Amino acid sequence: MTRTMMILRDVAYAILVVLLLLPVSPLPLSLTVRVLIAALAVATRVWQHITYYKQTGKIY
């Protein structure tokens, strides 16, 4: 994975978390959309851990 892709991955994760945690969202989000965002945020974080492990052999 290139450095640019890792930066984009981290930015995507941050955006997902912010959208999930904002009490007054700029976009009206239903409960279903919030659950999907939470699932994507968790999946992104798991992907980060797996990618790091593949590249370094270490678990963080």
C-alpha positions in Angstrom: 0.0 0.0 0.0 1.4 3.4 -1.0 1.7 6.3 1.4 -1.0 8.2 -0.5 -3.4 5.3 -0.1 -2.7 5.1 3.6 -3.4 8.9 3.9 -6.7 8.5 2.0 -7.6 5.5 4.2 -7.0 7.5 7.4 -8.9 10.5 6.0 -11.9 8.3 5.1 -11.9 6.8 8.5 -11.9 10.2 10.2 -14.8 11.4 8.0 -16.8 8.4 8.8 -16.3 8.8 12.5 -17.1 12.5 12.4 -20.3 11.9 10.5 -21.3 9.3 13.0 -20.6 11.4 16.1 -21.9 14.8 15.1 -25.1 15.5 17.2 -26.4 17.9 14.5 -25.3 16.6 11.2 -25.0 18.8 8.2 -26.9 16.1 6.4 -30.0 14.6 7.9 -29.0 11.0 8.6 -31.5 8.3 9.5 -30.7 5.6 12.0 -30.1 3.1 9.2 -27.5 5.4 7.6 -25.8 6.0 11.0 -25.6 2.2 11.5 -24.1 1.8 8.0 -21.5 4.5 8.8 -20.6 2.8 12.0 -20.2 -0.5 10.2 -18.0 1.2 7.5 -15.9 2.9 10.3 -15.3 -0.4 12.1 -14.5 -2.2 8.8 -12.0 0.6 7.9 -10.3 0.3 11.2 -10.0 -3.5 10.9 -8.6 -3.1 7.4 -6.0 -0.7 8.9 -4.9 -3.3 11.4 -4.8 -6.1 8.8 -2.8 -4.0 6.4 -0.3 -2.9 9.1 0.1 -6.5 10.2 0.8 -7.6 6.6 3.4 -4.9 6.1 5.2 -5.1 9.4 4.3 -8.5 11.0 3.4 -6.6 14.2 0.1 -6.1 15.8 -0.8 -2.7 17.2 
